[in-house]
Amino acid sequence: MVEKLNTDVELCQSLRRLLADEVVMNSLDPETRRVAELFMFDFEISGIHLDEEKRKKAVNLNVRILDLCNEFLTGAHLPNKIDKHVLPEHIWCNFSAEGNYLQIAGLHADCPDDLVREAAYKIFLHPNTEQLSRLEELLASRNSLAQLVGYDTFAHRALQGTMAKNPETVGEFLEKLSDQLSKRTQEDFEIMKKMKMKLNPQNSAGILFQKLMPWDHPYYSGLLRAERYNIDPGLYCPFFSLGACMEGLNSLFSQLLGISLYAEQTQRGEVWSEDVRKLAVVHETEGLLGYIYCDFFQRPDKPHQDCHFTVHGGRLKENGEYQLPVVVLMLSLPHSARGAPTLLSPGMMENLFHEMGHAMHSMLGRTRYQHVTGTRCATDFAEVPSILMEYFANDYRVVNQFARHYKTGQPLPKNMVSRLCESKKVCAAADMQLQVFYAALDQIYHGKHPLKKSTTEILKETQEKVYGLPYVPNTAWQLRFSHLVGYGAKYYSYLMSRAVASMVWKQCFAQDPFDRAMGERYRREMLAHGGGKEPILMVQGMLQKSPSVEDLVDALVSDLDQDFETFIMDS
């Protein structure tokens, strides 16, 4: 339906006349002008300026791309089967059996047996010709569409209107970040390799055991964290009951933004599960701002994905009233025993804060049009409010306001928060380097076409150049890279958003995470506009300067060294 509207010539000509009328344009407020320009951008990237035959081709390409995206997503999650006799019998129990076959449905990255991780990696990532041709057709179709509507590459089309603006800036950002990380990443890999050889002295003569392999990184980095800081989530969970965490969020929002969360009774048939709770978001002087439905618990038919989505966005109605935003915040928390509180691991608590960052973006957006409400903004800006909330979730002054043992009422000790923060820095350079590799691969796939080599050859080359761990023959990790669908040419967004969030935290909230004046500035400059203002202008308004690529890279790299203890001692 949207693609048809985006190729409606009459509608477009009407908008073009409006945009060409200087008197009318000057009479419009900046947000209305931006929305008009965004609609024209939608018309142009859908090929409105083309002749009828090419317009039809653009619509068909869009439809084909949607189909390919769905097929690729399905294929990315399908398990691979292998004759069980190919693998040593003692590792069969790690996989689900189906007659004479074993099904490998993932990478088993946490398994302590090196052989299980190696087998899972090689089998799960074994190339599938159908999935390979889907990916090739998807990339070629995206490129054809971009060129049809006047862009050099799909990346140029996808990045218009973002903070980065173009692939050249993304390339510079990733390259400079990779250069800064390179030495630290190699040091991380060296430490992991030593740990691997220490734990497997009997295998140290084998070539594979003298090398760190891609299936080793997640396992040994996790092991090093555990060894150095002995972070047992079970020790933290009693301090993070769901009720306490929600109280913590309520307290933080109240001090920073003058906002409170109130539980509301739902009407019969209003919610889709009896577990869902409805929260009213109320400002101390402005009153009701919107509603958040909290769908927090696992159910058999529910996808295991933490996310936030809009039921309907805020907008100014014709009668002058404001349509209040309504959103859903979805988590996958386990059910507790009857009568016992739901206890969250540190990761679950951080995720709750992250998703609540998105929800507050939606609640505090006060845009005139639904088209640009709340999180409907550039992808590389949309993650900033949620990642910023992670910084609050890791600050002892914030955590100390709510983390209490659910039985004794004892506060979570400072050193436990400190150790948790410090543990996150173990092998953090290697983890970030892996993200740089994914983002670089995404840029190449959506760059100049036809691609110079096959997608697998490009993967091998980019992995060895950017990531640093060897490519494993007869694997095709890109066929499992589901983010190529939703984040095509925009996978870098997470890193760039984290860089901006880091700058906002250090400059505006690190001294005092409850600074009301900064909270108001944050609402006014960054949250209120949704996508109704250029993202870089919102960042500029908050930081009082426009960050350069170097500033963004420095923010990420300095996070690897950041002494959280300083904040704790200052408090």
Secondary structure, DSSP 8 states (H G I E B T S, - for coil): -HHHHTT-HHHHHHHHHHHH-HHHHHHS-HHHHHHHHHHHHHHHHTTTTS-HHHHHHHHHHHHHHHHHHHHHHHHHH--EEEEGGGS-GGGGGGSEEETTEEEE-S--TT-S-HHHHHHHHHHHTS--HHHHHHHHHHHHHHHHHHHHTT-SSHHHHHHTTSSS-SHHHHHHHHHHHHHHHHHHHHHHHHHHHHHHHHH-GGGTTSHHHHS--TTTHHHHHHHHHHHHH---HHHHGGG-BHHHHHHHHHHHHHHHHSEEEEEE---TTSSSSTT-EEEEEEETTTEEEEEEEEEEE--TTS-S--EEEEEE--EE-TTS-EE--EEEEEEEE----TTS--B--HHHHHHHHHHHHHHHHHHH---S-GGG-TT-S-HHHHTHHHHHHHHHHT-HHHHTTT-B-TTT--B--HHHHHHHHHHTTTTHHHHHHHHHHHHHHHHHHTSSSS-SS-HHHHHHHHIIIII-S---TT--GGGG-THHHHTTTTTTHHHHHHHHHHHHIIIIISS-TT-HHHHHHHIIIIITTTTSS-HHHHHHHHHTS---HHHHHHHHHHHHH--HHHHHHH-
